[in-house]
Amino acid sequence: METKLKNLKKSTKKLQTLTQSQRSNLIENIAKAIEQNIDKIIKANAIDLQNAKNLSPALQDRLKLDEKRIINLAKSLRDIALLKDPIGKIKDGWITQSGLKIEKISVPLGVIAIIYESRPNVTAEVVALAIKSSNGCALKGGKEAINSNLALVEIIKDSLKEYGGCVEYFDISRDEIIDFIRMDRYLDLVVPRGGEGLVKFVSSNSSVPVLKHDKGVCHIYIHKSANIQKALDICVNAKCSRPGVCNAAESVLVDKELSSEFLPLLKSELDKFGVIIHGCEKSSQIIDCQKASEDSYYNEYLDFELNLKVVSGFDEAIAHIDEHSSGHSEAIVSDDYSVCERFLSLVDSACVYANASTRFSDGGEFGFGGEIGISTGKMHARGPVGVSELTTYKYIIRGDGQIR
């Protein structure tokens, strides 16, 4: 492991000598190679899907790679290649009293380790984002996607040719992960993407700085002034379009003044997808649903399950979100502009929406091409982490013999 990381760090230096167009060409080569090997990827993915029969349909969906998804994956890599170069930007510059010329410029972080579960598309997107920002990447995917990941890594490394050393895949056990995330001599950042247990494990054991991609307990608040159809469309999209992703809604809060009209309509729409509803006492008096416990509102279901709660108004909705949110994404549906603005100002999450689905919390939808993860922390980066967030800065100082 240490030898592989040492070689990875060394290879990354070579990557950092390339121009923006050269790095973009490498990403284009990866996209082409993926398109040329669709059958190989699907075949490897089929083995993973066969081994995942015991997982929920939503989690199987996260794992699945079909021709359409692979073509979209190649497109997302090309979008990353076309992004502005995040490296070498002059963030500031000045001349000191002693005549020193100082510039603050953006530089790569170095080597980034990504520990992720399920979604094999992450393998290719992370590599593209790392190359675009001149970073090396150490990949550790979940065992449920091992065949898909290894096939993708082989295709990627072959397409990179002499720069293939800037990417390494680590098929290691949980015990070995502890050693892996303590390799601070070679790693500059660790990004855990997965369940709450994985994030907690990495955060508790790593000696390398951690950028958390934590669970997504996302809320939608239906204000009394909401347009009913708009609210229904947003709730159904946020819960049912892809329930196994972190930006899917897990709880819907409804003002009591609208609850008698709105909840039966929402249940009718959710029933079409077989959504299991966990409702508060007031919700259960209006619609047929399971009784929610206090613990229910902390759950990230990642499935066709949803919490409902009737609230007395704006203040109770905000208090509920403050208590139960994981800091990922929250939304309000309201036709009252001032209420929307208060919500956007007061809710302390990475992504806060007015009259839109939480499902847009995604690097591609934000125009980032993709993301390393969606950070729920507040240090260094927050929300979808794209190429700009994979940089740090240093000071370049030019003098003419000055001494102090």
Order of alpha helices (4+ residues) and beta strands (2+ residues): alpha-alpha-alpha-alpha-alpha-beta-beta-beta-alpha-beta-alpha-beta-alpha-beta-alpha-beta-alpha-beta-alpha-beta-alpha-beta-beta-alpha-beta-alpha-beta-beta-beta-beta
